[in-house]
């Protein structure tokens, strides 16, 4: 993978007090921008319809979800510009299309590899096809999740903790929080949360460390979610969507992920972990790991 390598000055290291201050500012900005979207949506369209477990959410809900993701991006821009007072190199526009595209393609390939393994073992069977027009809801979900969850988990959480305690602590912390954020999802439990943290949680953080930007993790997140929910008819962190392929998945939980989906399966975990190792090796080789409480400078590409 070829990424842009232009560099600028590293961000300041943070004391624990500054970490708390920036963290509180982040919570306030996320609440303000997110709340504005929620209030605006209610004023324009009225109360959200009651959602029943197992019901496919209407398109209106996913449009609001996408708007919420945009609000989180605005909150991050305000945080960097007016609170931290630094350039937002992690959202530099020049490499955005290339890195997001590479990430999306890889995410789809990862899901396809899992589907191939499930098909070979007899756990995955195509029983029909749906209209491409059914892809709107899962596509909006994948875009919204990719943007919102990566900005929060990797931009806010990993980025701030790294500047206080180094890359290792930040990577582990953001991965754990990422997994724990899905604890209320259908089919969640101790193992799905652990698998999600060790797999996608660590690897998406490693993608940020390897490139020093959010585009690759956003693309990976989008591609994986889109492929699972919109293309192959798989469960996505316990959620089910109408997809292009109507599939029947049956087999042992360790192979299929059970009610949570491939993220809780051994094949899904293996795919993410293997790529995470590659990304971490790249980050170390390019000297992009911030050591624990060290003042050593970090070259950050823009």
C-alpha positions in Angstrom: 0.0 0.0 0.0 1.3 3.4 -0.9 0.4 6.3 1.3 1.4 10.0 1.1 4.4 10.8 3.2 4.5 14.6 3.6 5.2 15.5 7.2 4.5 18.4 9.6 5.3 19.2 13.2 4.1 16.6 15.8 1.3 17.5 18.2 2.1 18.5 21.7 2.4 15.9 24.5 -0.4 16.2 27.0 -0.3 16.2 30.8 -3.0 14.4 32.6 -4.7 17.6 33.4 -4.7 18.7 29.8 -6.0 15.3 28.8 -9.0 15.7 31.1 -9.6 19.2 29.8 -9.5 18.2 26.2 -11.7 15.2 27.0 -14.3 17.3 28.6 -14.3 19.7 25.7 -14.7 16.7 23.3 -17.7 15.4 25.2 -19.3 18.9 25.2 -18.7 19.4 21.5 -20.0 15.9 20.6 -23.1 16.6 22.8 -23.7 20.0 21.3 -23.3 19.0 17.6 -25.1 15.7 18.0 -27.8 17.2 20.0 -28.4 19.8 17.3 -29.0 17.1 14.8 -31.3 15.2 17.0 -33.4 18.3 17.8 -33.4 19.4 14.2 -34.6 16.0 13.0 -37.4 16.0 15.6 -38.5 19.5 14.6 -38.5 18.6 10.9 -40.0 15.1 11.0 -41.5 14.7 14.5 -40.8 11.9 17.0 -38.9 8.9 15.7 -41.1 5.9 15.1 -41.1 3.1 17.7 -38.6 0.5 16.7 -39.2 -3.2 17.5 -36.4 -5.7 17.9 -35.8 -7.5 14.6 -37.6 -4.8 12.6 -35.9 -3.2 9.7 -35.4 0.5 10.6 -37.0 2.9 8.1 -34.7 4.9 5.7 -35.4 8.1 7.6 -33.6 6.7 10.7 -30.5 6.0 8.7 -30.5 9.4 7.0 -30.6 10.9 10.5 -27.8 8.5 11.5 -25.7 9.8 8.6 -26.4 13.4 9.6 -25.3 12.5 13.2 -22.0 11.2 11.8 -21.5 14.5 10.0 -22.2 16.3 13.2 -19.5 14.2 15.0 -17.0 15.2 12.2 -17.9 18.8 12.7 -17.3 18.4 16.5 -13.9 16.9 15.8 -13.0 19.8 13.5 -14.0 22.3 16.2 -12.1 20.4 18.8 -8.9 20.4 16.8 -9.2 24.0 15.5 -10.4 25.9 18.6 -9.6 23.7 21.6 -6.3 21.9 20.7 -5.3 24.7 18.2 -3.4 22.5 15.8 -3.6 21.5 12.2 -6.0 18.6 11.5 -3.5 16.4 9.6 -5.4 13.2 10.4 -8.2 14.5 8.1 -6.0 16.0 5.4 -7.9 16.1 2.1 -5.2 15.2 -0.4 -4.9 11.5 0.5 -8.6 11.1 1.5 -9.9 9.4 -1.7 -6.9 7.1 -2.1 -6.8 5.9 1.5 -10.5 5.6 2.0 -10.8 3.7 -1.3 -8.0 1.3 -0.3 -9.6 0.7 3.1 -13.0 0.1 1.6 -11.7 -2.4 -0.9 -9.8 -4.3 1.8 -12.8 -4.4 4.1 -14.9 -5.9 1.3 -12.1 -8.5 0.6 -11.9 -9.4 4.2 -15.6 -10.1 4.3 -15.5 -12.1 1.1 -12.7 -14.3 2.5 -14.8 -15.1 5.5 -17.8 -15.9 3.2 -15.6 -18.1 1.0 -14.5 -20.1 4.1 -18.1 -20.4 5.3 -19.2 -21.6 1.9 -16.4 -24.2 1.6 -17.4 -25.6 5.0 -21.1 -25.7 4.1 -22.1 -23.0 6.5 -23.1 -20.4 3.9 -25.7 -21.0 1.2 -27.2 -18.5 -1.3 -31.0 -19.0 -1.5 -32.0 -15.9 -3.4 -31.3 -12.3 -4.5 -32.8 -9.0 -3.5 -33.2 -5.7 -5.5 -30.1 -3.4 -5.5 -32.6 -0.7 -4.2 -32.6 -2.5 -0.9 -29.0 -1.5 -0.4 -29.8 2.1 0.6 -30.3 1.4 4.4 -27.1 -0.7 4.9 -25.1 1.6 2.8 -26.1 4.6 4.9 -25.4 2.6 8.0 -22.0 1.6 6.8 -21.0 5.2 5.9 -22.4 6.6 9.2 -20.7 3.9 11.3 -17.4 4.3 9.5 -17.2 8.0 10.0 -18.8 8.4 13.4 -17.2 5.4 15.2 -13.7 6.0 13.8 -13.7 9.7 14.6 -14.7 9.0 18.2 -12.7 5.8 18.8 -9.5 6.6 16.8 -9.7 10.4 16.5 -10.9 11.5 19.9 -10.0 8.6 22.2 -6.9 7.1 20.6 -5.5 10.5 19.5 -5.8 12.1 22.9 -4.7 9.2 25.1 -1.7 8.6 22.8 -0.5 12.2 23.4 -0.6 11.6 27.1 0.5 7.9 27.6 1.9 6.7 24.2 0.6 4.6 21.4 0.4 1.2 23.3 -1.9 2.5 26.0 -4.0 4.4 23.5 -4.3 1.5 21.2 -5.4 -0.9 23.9 -7.8 1.7 25.5 -9.5 2.6 22.3 -9.9 -1.1 21.3 -11.5 -2.0 24.6 -13.9 1.0 24.4 -14.7 0.1 20.8 -15.7 -3.4 21.8 -17.5 -2.4 24.9 -19.6 0.1 22.9 -21.3 -2.9 21.2 -22.2 -4.7 24.4 -26.0 -3.9 24.0 -26.1 -5.3 20.4 -28.1 -8.4 19.6 -26.0 -11.5 20.3 -23.4 -9.6 22.3 -21.7 -11.1 25.3 -18.2 -11.6 26.7 -16.7 -13.4 23.7 -18.1 -11.1 20.9 -16.9 -8.0 22.8 -13.5 -9.5 23.3 -13.3 -10.7 19.7 -14.4 -7.3 18.4 -11.8 -5.5 20.6 -8.9 -7.8 19.6 -9.8 -7.9 16.0 -11.4 -4.8 14.4 -10.7 -2.7 17.5 -6.9 -3.2 17.4 -6.6 -3.3 13.6 -8.5 -0.1 13.0 -6.3 1.6 15.6 -3.3 0.2 13.9 -4.5 1.6 10.6 -4.6 5.0 12.2 -1.1 4.6 13.6 0.4 3.3 10.4 -0.9 6.3 8.3 -1.4 8.9 11.0 -4.8 9.7 9.4 -8.4 8.6 9.8 -9.1 7.8 6.2 -7.8 4.2 6.1 -9.7 3.1 9.2 -12.9 4.8 8.0 -12.6 3.0 4.7 -11.9 -0.4 6.4 -14.8 0.1 8.7 -17.2 1.1 5.9 -16.0 -1.7 3.5 -16.4 -4.5 6.2 -19.8 -3.3 7.3 -21.1 -2.7 3.8 -20.0 -6.1 2.6 -21.5 -7.9 5.6 -24.8 -6.1 5.7 -25.4 -5.0 2.1 -23.7 -7.6 -0.1 -23.4 -11.0 1.6 -26.4 -11.1 3.9 -24.3 -11.6 7.1 -25.1 -10.3 10.5 -23.2 -7.1 11.3 -22.5 -6.9 15.1 -25.9 -8.5 15.6 -27.8 -6.3 13.2 -29.6 -7.7 10.1 -30.4 -5.8 6.9 -31.9 -6.6 3.5 -28.9 -7.4 1.4 -28.2 -8.1 -2.3 -27.7 -11.8 -1.5 -30.3 -13.7 0.5 -28.1 -16.2 2.4 -28.7 -18.9 4.9 -25.9 -19.3 7.5 -25.9 -22.4 9.7 -23.0 -23.9 11.6 -21.0 -23.8 14.9 -20.8 -20.5 16.6 -17.0 -20.4 16.5 -17.2 -20.6 12.7 -20.2 -18.4 12.0 -20.1 -16.0 14.9 -23.6 -17.0 16.0 -26.2 -14.3 16.6 -23.5 -11.5 16.6 -22.0 -12.3 13.1 -18.5 -13.0 11.7 -16.9 -10.5 14.0 -17.3 -13.0 16.8 -16.1 -15.9 14.7 -12.6 -17.4 14.6 -12.2 -16.8 10.8 -13.3 -13.1 11.2 -11.0 -12.6 14.1 -8.1 -14.2 12.3 -8.5 -11.9 9.2 -8.5 -8.8 11.3 -5.6 -9.9 13.6 -3.4 -10.8 10.6 -3.9 -7.5 9.0 -3.5 -5.7 12.3 0.0 -7.3 12.7 0.9 -6.0 9.2 -0.2 -2.5 10.1 1.6 -2.5 13.4 4.8 -3.7 11.8 4.5 -0.8 9.3 3.9 1.7 12.1 7.0 0.5 14.0 9.2 0.4 10.9 8.2 4.0 10.0 8.8 5.2 13.6 5.2 6.1 14.1 4.7 4.6 17.6 4.8 7.1 20.4 6.6 5.5 23.4 5.3 5.6 27.0 5.6 9.2 28.3 8.5 9.9 26.1 9.2 13.3 24.7 10.7 11.9 21.5 9.2 13.6 18.5 6.8 11.9 16.2 6.7 12.6 12.4 3.1 12.9 11.4 2.2 12.8 7.7 -0.5 15.1 6.4 
